[in-house]
Structures are given as C-alpha cells and as structure tokens.
C-alpha cells in the first residue's frame, strides 16, 4: 500500500510540474510551490514516524522536489517551442 501511495505522489508531482511548465510560472513562485508541496507530502506521509525516521522524510521531500523540477523544466521547454 505504501508503494502505491508513493507512486501516486510522484504522479501528482509530475502533473503539478507539467501544469507549472505549461503556465510558465516564474521561478521564484515555482520554487515556493515546489517546497510547499513537497513538505506537505513529506510531513503527511511520515507524520507518525517523525522522530524515528527523519531520513525517510528528507528522501521523500528531495525525490518530490526533483521530480517536480524535472517535469516542470521539460514541459516549459516543450511549451516554448
């Protein structure tokens, strides 16, 4: 079940990144959106294990940020062509 939820989060991250790329959201606003989204997902997913498993939270946040940035960059590049 946990793996399915992580895949859903990553698909959601790709979708949000694609929407941001299509709308050509500015970098500063986009970075704020990325950090907020990734932090909310990381805290929501691991809130019960916050003290025991901080490395998992960090990994989840970093993965989400990476996927958002990559999908955002690709779609904004494609939208500008």
matplotlib code that plots the C-alpha trace (Angstrom):
import matplotlib.pyplot as plt

x = [0.0, 2.8, 4.5, 1.2, 0.8, 4.4, 3.7, 0.6, 2.5, 5.1, 2.5, 0.9, 4.3, 4.7, 1.2, 1.8, 5.2, 3.6, 0.9, 3.5, 5.6, 2.6, 1.5, 5.2, 5.1, 8.0, 11.0, 10.6, 6.9, 7.5, 10.2, 7.8, 5.1, 7.6, 8.9, 5.4, 4.0, 7.0, 7.0, 3.2, 3.6, 6.6, 5.1, 1.7, 3.3, 5.7, 4.0, 3.5, 7.2, 8.6, 11.1, 12.1, 12.6, 13.7, 15.9, 12.8, 11.1, 14.1, 14.4, 10.7, 10.9, 14.1, 12.5, 9.4, 11.4, 13.5, 10.5, 8.7, 11.7, 12.4, 8.8, 8.5, 11.6, 10.6, 7.1, 8.2, 10.8, 8.2, 5.7, 8.2, 8.8]
y = [0.0, 2.4, 1.8, 2.6, 5.9, 6.9, 6.3, 8.4, 11.2, 11.1, 11.1, 14.1, 15.8, 15.2, 16.6, 19.7, 20.2, 19.8, 22.4, 24.8, 24.3, 24.9, 28.0, 29.2, 30.0, 32.2, 30.5, 32.2, 31.4, 27.9, 27.1, 28.2, 25.9, 23.0, 23.4, 23.7, 20.7, 18.5, 19.5, 18.8, 15.4, 14.5, 15.5, 13.9, 10.6, 10.3, 12.3, 9.2, 8.3, 11.9, 11.2, 7.7, 8.2, 11.7, 10.3, 8.9, 12.3, 14.0, 11.4, 11.8, 15.6, 15.5, 13.0, 15.1, 18.3, 16.5, 15.1, 18.5, 20.4, 17.8, 17.7, 21.5, 22.0, 19.5, 20.9, 24.6, 23.8, 22.0, 24.8, 27.4, 25.5]
z = [0.0, 0.9, -2.5, -4.3, -2.4, -3.2, -6.9, -6.6, -5.0, -7.8, -10.5, -8.7, -8.6, -12.4, -13.1, -11.0, -12.6, -16.1, -15.2, -13.9, -17.1, -19.3, -17.4, -17.4, -13.7, -12.7, -11.0, -7.6, -7.4, -8.7, -6.1, -3.4, -4.7, -5.0, -1.5, 0.0, -2.0, -1.1, 2.5, 2.9, 1.3, 3.3, 6.6, 5.8, 4.7, 7.7, 10.4, 12.6, 12.3, 12.5, 15.3, 14.3, 10.6, 9.6, 6.8, 5.0, 5.3, 3.8, 1.0, 0.2, 0.0, -2.1, -4.5, -4.9, -5.5, -8.1, -10.0, -9.9, -11.2, -14.0, -15.2, -14.9, -17.0, -19.7, -20.1, -20.0, -22.7, -24.8, -24.3, -25.5, -28.8]

ax = plt.figure().add_subplot(projection="3d")
ax.plot(x, y, z, "-o")
ax.set_aspect("equal")
plt.show()
